[in-house]
């Protein structure tokens, strides 16, 4: 058929025009594909084409993104497990010290053990440790310098604050006893920020928002950048009525 040579020539011309218009040029990826259709694809031609065209950046970014996503996701899923395991290990180390090096141990070690129990959380065990520390607190004098009266008072304040924290989270909570411990903490250290914060939260539970605002304000004087204190004060201010503020 005389039309077949003409049709083939037209197709070849169209193919050449598409390759020429390609932004990669005649020697770019389209020419590589064209070579493949003609049976001219070789290792040398592939390497030569990659050198000219370059490697797609997605070749590196996509796998890296997948690795980061999988890593972050795995950490978020298992975070609670690992944190509890680390606290368990710290508890065991502290208990081992109290057993094997009893003469070197101080009430401060028991206090730290109680705080670790609070983190587990195991509030009953924490309270048992705090009660022992309170009974033996006179022995704490040998931990501090004789002239470091503030250090002793601060330690006593932290003890009562931690004890109140545990009482507040028992099932059922012992709210009145917890309130008493928080008040005792600021009795020993009037500017103790954590104690003031816990008193403020307890005041909010009793709907004493006006007093809570002032209490949070005192805590913020000593730790002005603490977001937890700022958030609590804003919440109390929103709930406080104009009549409360006048009082």
Secondary structure, 3 states (H helix, E strand, C coil): CHHHHHHHHHHHHHHHHHHHHCCCCCCCHHHHHHHHHCCCCCHHHHHHHHHHHCCCCHHHHHHHHHHHHHHHHHHHHHHHHHHHHHHHHHHHHHHHHHHHCHHHCCHHHHHHHHHHHHHHCCHHHHHHHHHHHHHCHHHHHHCCCCCCHHHHHHHHHHHHHHHHHHHHCCCCCCHHHHHHHHHHHHHHCCCCHHHHHHHHHHHHHCCCHHHHHHHHHHHHHHCCCCHHHHHHHHHHHHHCCHHHHHC
